[in-house]
């Protein structure tokens, strides 16, 4: 099993991110909220990560939280994969006002990927 987070799996399209907020469904498991939208003809799940500037003024803090969420997703994305199932565009949003413990990020990511999406 490959635990890579490849270039094809990164969501970068502004139009698709706007569609996620307008048309997508959302589910939360504190401290992470995920917006998801099924993709019609995609080979991979595509994911992006966001931390609000309003909650964390310093870029160092925002980047650390995004790095922790990316790592938790990378290690547990196999829970989301079904070989012939639908592929999703995912936006993970950190909703807490406090700096996270990595264990909390991992547990909420596992819960979101394992149970809530699809």
C-alpha positions in Angstrom: 0.0 0.0 0.0 1.4 3.4 -1.0 1.1 6.2 1.5 2.0 9.0 -0.8 0.1 12.2 -1.4 0.8 12.7 -5.1 0.4 15.7 -7.2 -2.8 14.3 -8.9 -4.4 14.0 -5.5 -4.0 17.7 -4.6 -7.0 19.9 -5.1 -5.9 23.2 -6.6 -8.8 24.3 -8.8 -10.4 27.5 -7.5 -13.7 26.7 -9.4 -13.9 23.3 -7.8 -13.2 24.8 -4.4 -16.0 27.3 -4.9 -18.3 24.5 -5.9 -17.4 22.6 -2.8 -18.6 25.5 -0.6 -21.8 26.2 -2.6 -22.9 22.6 -3.7 -20.9 20.3 -1.4 -22.0 18.5 1.7 -20.2 19.0 5.0 -19.5 16.8 8.0 -17.5 17.6 11.1 -15.7 15.8 13.8 -14.2 18.3 16.1 -11.6 19.9 15.4 -11.9 19.2 11.6 -14.8 19.8 9.3 -14.8 18.3 5.8 -16.6 19.6 2.7 -17.0 16.9 0.0 -18.4 16.7 -3.5 -18.5 13.6 -5.7 -16.4 13.9 -8.9 -17.8 12.4 -12.1 -14.7 11.3 -14.0 -11.7 11.4 -11.7 -9.2 8.7 -11.1 -8.2 9.9 -7.6 -9.7 11.6 -4.6 -8.6 15.2 -4.5 -8.0 17.0 -1.2 -7.0 20.4 0.1 -6.6 21.8 3.6 -7.4 25.1 5.1 -6.9 26.9 8.4 -8.7 30.3 8.9 -6.5 33.4 9.3 -9.0 34.8 11.7 -8.2 32.1 14.2 -4.5 31.9 13.7 -2.8 35.2 12.8 0.7 33.7 12.4 1.5 31.8 9.2 3.8 29.5 11.1 0.8 28.2 13.2 -1.5 27.9 10.1 1.2 26.0 8.2 1.9 23.6 11.1 -1.8 22.7 11.4 -2.1 22.2 7.7 1.0 20.0 7.8 -0.6 17.9 10.6 -3.9 17.5 8.7 -2.1 16.5 5.5 -0.1 13.9 7.3 -3.1 12.4 9.0 -4.9 12.3 5.7 -2.0 10.7 4.0 -1.8 7.9 6.5 -5.5 7.2 6.6 -6.8 7.9 3.1 -7.0 4.2 2.5 -10.1 4.2 4.7 -11.8 6.3 2.0 -10.7 4.3 -1.0 -13.1 1.9 -2.6 -11.7 0.6 -5.9 -14.8 1.3 -8.0 -16.5 3.7 -5.7 -17.1 7.4 -6.4 -14.1 9.7 -6.1 -14.5 12.9 -4.1 -13.2 16.4 -3.9 -12.4 17.1 -0.3 -11.7 20.3 1.7 -10.6 19.8 5.2 -11.1 22.9 7.4 -9.7 23.3 10.9 -12.5 24.8 13.0 -11.0 25.1 16.5 -9.5 28.2 18.0 -6.7 26.3 19.8 -3.6 24.7 18.5 -4.2 21.0 18.1 -2.6 18.0 19.6 -1.6 15.7 16.7 -3.5 12.8 18.3 -6.8 14.8 18.2 -6.2 15.6 14.5 -5.6 11.9 13.7 -8.6 10.6 15.6 -11.0 13.1 13.9 -9.5 12.4 10.5 -9.9 8.7 11.0 -13.5 9.2 12.1 -14.3 11.4 9.1 -12.7 9.2 6.5 -14.0 5.9 8.0 -17.6 6.7 8.8 -18.9 10.0 7.7 -18.1 10.5 4.0 -20.1 8.6 1.4 
